[in-house]
């Protein structure tokens, strides 16, 4: 059976997170990061339930889930911190991929979503390009 060719993805893209009801979230592609991370506030756990508020271009949405873990993540500044991690789908090029995403405050960053290399194993990254899957989705 022939191996499926990997799609090309640029340094930035705009994707969907269907399980969270989020469409067109701006994402930075980061081959240096292992896991993807999502900009959230008010992340806390109470009696086994994880609560978080997602910030997107369209506003704020509160979520609760019983499906989560905690991982130690080393941030770009070299500091290790314990983060909550959820599994959710990312929709890129019309296809759903299950992703492990850490929840963190990315308010100092330009893009609310960072896609790390664990997810990028499905793609070939071309840093000279951007918004390739979004352009295909919008016909642009």
C-alpha positions in Angstrom: 0.0 0.0 0.0 1.4 3.4 -1.0 2.3 5.8 1.7 0.1 9.0 1.7 2.0 12.1 0.9 2.3 14.7 3.6 0.6 18.0 3.2 2.6 21.2 3.1 2.1 23.7 6.0 3.6 27.1 6.3 4.9 29.1 9.3 1.4 30.3 10.2 -2.1 29.0 9.5 -5.7 29.4 10.5 -7.4 26.2 11.6 -10.4 24.8 13.5 -10.8 23.1 16.8 -14.1 21.4 16.3 -14.5 19.8 19.7 -14.2 23.2 21.3 -16.5 24.8 18.7 -13.7 27.1 17.5 -13.4 28.1 13.9 -10.5 30.0 12.2 -8.1 30.3 15.1 -4.7 31.7 14.3 -1.8 29.3 14.8 1.9 29.5 14.7 3.8 26.5 13.5 6.7 25.7 15.9 9.1 22.8 15.1 11.0 23.6 18.2 8.0 22.9 20.5 7.2 19.3 21.3 3.5 19.8 22.2 0.9 22.2 20.9 -0.3 24.9 23.3 -3.5 27.0 23.4 -4.1 30.4 25.0 -6.4 30.0 28.0 -7.1 31.9 31.2 -8.7 30.8 34.5 -7.3 27.3 34.1 -8.0 25.3 37.3 -9.1 21.9 38.6 -11.9 21.3 41.1 -12.9 17.8 42.2 -11.5 16.1 39.1 -13.0 18.6 36.6 -10.7 20.9 34.6 -12.1 24.4 34.0 -10.7 26.9 31.5 -11.6 30.0 29.5 -10.5 30.1 25.9 -9.7 33.4 24.3 -10.2 33.7 20.5 -10.7 36.5 18.0 -14.5 36.2 18.6 -14.4 36.4 22.4 -14.3 34.2 25.5 -15.7 30.8 26.0 -15.7 28.7 29.2 -15.2 25.0 29.2 -15.1 22.1 31.6 -13.7 18.6 31.0 -13.0 15.4 33.0 -10.5 14.3 30.3 -7.2 15.9 31.1 -3.7 15.2 32.4 -0.8 17.3 33.7 2.7 17.4 32.1 5.8 19.3 32.9 6.5 21.6 29.9 9.7 23.6 29.4 8.8 27.0 27.9 10.8 29.0 25.4 12.5 30.9 28.2 13.8 27.6 29.6 11.6 27.4 32.7 9.8 24.2 33.4 6.2 24.5 34.5 3.4 22.0 35.2 0.6 22.5 32.7 -2.8 21.0 32.2 -3.1 19.1 28.9 -6.3 18.2 27.0 -6.8 16.0 23.9 -8.9 17.6 21.2 -9.2 17.6 17.4 -7.5 20.0 15.1 -9.0 20.4 11.6 -6.4 21.2 9.0 -7.0 20.8 5.2 -10.4 19.5 6.0 -9.1 16.5 8.0 -9.3 16.0 11.8 -6.2 15.2 13.7 -6.2 14.3 17.4 -3.9 16.6 19.3 -2.5 16.8 22.8 -2.6 20.5 23.7 -1.3 22.2 26.9 -3.3 25.1 28.2 -1.4 28.3 29.0 -1.5 32.0 29.0 -0.2 33.1 25.6 -1.4 36.7 25.9 2.1 38.0 25.2 2.2 36.0 21.9 0.7 37.0 18.5 -1.1 33.7 17.9 -3.4 32.0 20.4 -2.4 28.5 19.2 1.0 27.1 18.8 1.3 23.8 16.9 4.2 21.7 18.0 6.1 18.9 16.3 4.0 16.1 17.8 1.2 17.3 15.5 3.5 18.4 12.7 4.6 14.8 12.1 1.6 14.8 9.7 3.0 17.7 7.6 6.0 19.1 5.8 6.8 22.6 7.1 7.8 25.3 4.6 8.7 28.5 6.6 8.5 30.6 3.4 4.7 30.0 3.2 1.7 30.8 5.4 -2.0 30.1 5.6 -1.8 27.2 3.1 -4.7 25.1 4.5 -6.8 28.2 5.2 -6.3 29.5 1.6 -7.5 26.1 0.4 -10.5 26.1 2.7 -11.6 29.7 1.7 -10.8 29.2 -2.0 -8.1 31.9 -1.8 
